[in-house]
Amino acid sequence: MNVKTFSNKHKVTGVTAITVLVALGSCEYRTANSSVPSNYSYESEQVVASEYELLGAKQTGEKTGVAVIRIDGFKLNVSFDFDGIADSYGVAGSDFIAAEITNLAIESVTDLRGNPWNDFTNRDDHKNINILLVGYIDRNHWIEEA
C-alpha cells in the first residue's frame, strides 16, 4: 500500500515550528545596557547592619528640633525640620496627620568618649535616622501641638 501518513506540507510546517522553538529557547534574556556609565551604586555596600538608638530629642521651634542619635559606637548631634502631611489607612474615617522629616543636618559626630570624628553617614543612615525621628514625633504628638 502506498498510503502516506503525513503529507509533505505538514512535515515542512512541523520542522519549521520545531526549529523556531529551539532557536527562541536558546536565546538568553538580557537587559539592555546603557551607553551612559553610572557611577552611583543603588545598593549599599555596607556588609554589617548598623545599630541606631535615639538617645534624646527636643523640640526647639514650631516645626524644628534637635536630637542625639547613637549609631554603633558614635553619637550624632542632629538638627531637623519636620512637617505634617495628611495620610490615611485607605478606609473612610482613618485620616490622620503623619510626620515627615523635611531637613536633616548632622551637626557633629563624636565617639562615645567625646572625641570628634568627620561625618561618615550615608544615605541608609539618614533614612534610618529619619525613621527614628518620625516615630518619636508621632509618639509624642509634636504635630498636634504645632
C-alpha positions in Angstrom: 0.0 0.0 0.0 1.2 3.4 -0.9 -0.6 5.4 1.8 1.3 8.4 3.2 0.5 9.1 6.9 1.7 12.7 6.7 1.7 15.0 3.8 4.9 16.8 2.8 3.2 20.1 3.7 2.7 19.0 7.3 6.3 17.8 7.6 7.7 21.1 6.5 5.4 23.1 8.9 6.3 20.8 11.8 10.1 21.0 11.2 9.8 24.8 10.8 7.9 25.1 14.1 10.4 22.9 16.0 13.3 24.9 14.5 11.7 28.2 15.6 11.0 26.9 19.1 14.6 25.7 19.5 16.0 28.9 18.2 13.9 31.0 20.6 14.6 28.7 23.5 18.3 29.1 23.1 18.2 32.9 23.2 19.2 34.3 26.6 17.2 37.1 28.2 19.4 40.1 28.8 18.6 43.6 29.9 19.7 46.4 27.6 23.0 48.0 28.6 23.0 51.8 29.0 25.5 53.7 26.9 26.0 56.1 29.8 28.2 54.7 32.6 26.8 55.0 36.1 29.0 56.0 39.0 26.3 55.6 41.6 25.7 52.3 43.3 22.0 51.8 44.1 22.7 49.3 46.7 24.7 50.0 49.8 28.0 48.1 50.1 27.7 48.0 53.8 28.1 44.4 55.0 27.2 44.7 58.7 24.0 46.5 59.6 24.4 49.5 61.9 22.5 49.8 65.2 20.6 53.0 65.8 19.2 54.5 69.0 17.5 57.8 69.8 19.1 59.0 73.0 17.1 62.1 73.2 15.1 64.7 71.2 13.9 68.2 71.9 11.5 70.4 70.0 13.3 73.8 69.5 10.7 75.5 67.4 7.2 75.1 66.0 8.5 72.6 63.4 12.2 72.2 64.3 14.1 70.0 66.7 17.4 68.6 67.8 18.3 65.1 68.7 21.2 62.9 69.8 21.4 59.6 67.9 23.7 56.7 68.8 24.9 54.8 65.7 27.2 51.9 66.5 29.9 53.4 68.7 29.3 57.0 67.8 27.0 59.9 68.9 25.5 62.2 66.3 24.1 65.6 67.2 21.5 66.3 64.6 19.0 69.1 63.9 15.9 68.6 61.8 12.8 70.2 60.4 9.6 68.4 60.2 6.1 68.9 58.8 2.8 67.1 59.0 1.3 65.5 55.9 -2.3 64.3 55.5 -2.4 60.5 55.4 -4.9 57.7 55.9 -5.1 53.9 56.1 -7.3 53.8 53.0 -10.5 53.4 55.0 -13.1 56.1 55.4 -12.5 58.0 58.6 -9.0 56.8 59.1 -7.4 60.2 58.2 -4.5 61.4 60.3 -1.5 63.7 60.2 1.8 61.9 59.7 5.2 63.4 60.5 7.7 63.8 57.7 11.4 65.0 58.1 11.9 67.7 55.6 15.5 68.6 56.5 18.1 66.6 58.5 21.5 68.1 59.4 24.3 66.2 61.1 25.8 68.9 63.3 28.6 66.8 64.9 29.9 63.3 65.2 31.8 62.1 68.3 32.8 58.7 69.6 31.4 57.7 73.0 34.4 59.3 74.7 33.6 62.7 73.1 36.4 62.7 70.5 35.3 64.4 67.3 35.0 62.5 64.0 34.2 63.5 60.4 30.7 62.8 59.2 30.7 59.3 57.8 27.0 58.8 57.4 25.5 57.7 54.2 22.0 57.6 52.6 21.0 54.5 54.6 22.0 56.1 57.9 19.9 59.2 57.1 16.9 57.1 56.1 17.1 55.2 59.4 17.6 58.4 61.5 14.5 59.9 59.8 12.5 56.8 60.7 13.6 57.1 64.4 12.7 60.8 64.5 9.3 60.3 62.8 8.4 57.6 65.3 9.4 59.8 68.2 7.5 62.8 66.8 4.3 60.7 66.3 4.5 59.1 69.8 4.9 62.4 71.5 2.3 64.2 69.4 4.5 67.1 68.2 2.4 67.5 65.1 -0.9 68.1 67.0 0.9 70.7 69.3 2.4 72.6 66.3 
